[in-house]
């Protein structure tokens, strides 16, 4: 995965956690800015510096992105289960069906699938490719 793709994935994935990381008012502002930058990226514009500056500008989001990137690298670490053993699986990934600008992972089946704050639609399960 290219560096910009990892950055965009982090930007999409952090959005559900912004309220907890920085409080509602600041979270709403950052969420709106991330949504706008992700849309610009999807339109072919260069946004990596802007997203990096936005996420690095807050200690909580900077630490969250650092942990997210470490987890992503660990998940791609090349572990293969022995024959007959089940490999660990990633939690189901849900995305916005309209803009693909919001990502949410379902860690517990009792969690209700959220609404995309940008498009106001229920997220959909991303099919394995």
N, C-alpha and C positions, 0 to 999 in steps of 0.2 A: 504494500500500500504506500503510495507516495506521501510525502510529508504534508502536502496541502489536503489530501484526503483524510489523513489522521486528524488534522486540525479541524476540518469541517465536521468530522464525526464527533470530536470532542465538543464542538460548539453546539451541535444538535443534542448531544447526550447530557450536557450540563443543564439544559433549560428546565427540566423537571425539579432540579435541586436548588435553583437560585433563591427561592424564598427562604429556605433553611440556611443557605450560605451567607446571605447578605441582607435579609429583611425584605419585607414586601415592597416598599417604595423603590428602593434601589434595584430590587429584582425585576420589577416591572419595566424600569428604564432599560436595564441590560438585556432583558428578554426581547424587548422591541428592537433594540439595536442589533442583537444577534440575528433575529428573524430577517431584518432588512439586509444584513451583510450576507447571510446564507442565500437569500434570493438573488442578490447581486452576483454571487459566485455561480449560481445555477444559470445565470444569464451570460456567463462567460467573462465577468469582470474580475480583476485582480483584487483580492480582499485579504490576503493572508496577513499582511502587516497590520491592517485595521483590526482583524479578529485577535491577533496576537496581543496587540496593545490593549484592547478592551479586556481580554481575559487576564492578562498579566497585571492590570491596573488595580486589582483587588487581591489582597493576600489570600482570602478564602478560595476564590475562583482559581487563582494561580496554583495553590496547593492541590485543589481538586483535579485540575488538568494534569498536573504532574503525576498524581496517583492513577488517573485514568490511563495515561500513556504507559506507565509502568505495568499496569494490568493488561493492557493491550499487547505489549511486548511479551509478557509472560504467557498469555494465551496462545501466542504464535510460536512459543518456545520449542516446538518440534517434538513434544512428548507424544509417543505412540503407545497405546495400551498393548499389553501382551495378547496374543491370540486367545479368544474366548473371554477376555475381560472387557467390560464396558468402559469406554473412555468418558471422562467428565464432559458434560455438555454445558454450553452457554445458556443463559436464561433466554426465553423467547423475546425477540426484539420486535417492538411495535413502532410503526412510523405513521406520519401524516399521509393520507392517500392523495391529498391535493397538492402539497408543496414539498413533501419530503424534507421538511426543515425542522422537524421535531422528532426526537427518538426517545423511547421509554422502554426499559427492560423490566419484564415481569418476573420478580424474584419469588413471589408467593402467589399461588393460584387464588387466594382469597382477595388479592388486590383488585380493585375495580380498574378497568382500562380507562385511562383519562381521555380528555378532550384536548385537541391541539389548540393552544391559546391563540395561534395566528388565524386559523381557518374555522375554528369552532365546530370541528367534526371529530368523531371518535377515531382514535388511532386504530390501525389494522395490523394484524400479525404479518410480519414479513416472512414470506415463504423461503425455505432453504433453496440455495442455488447450487 
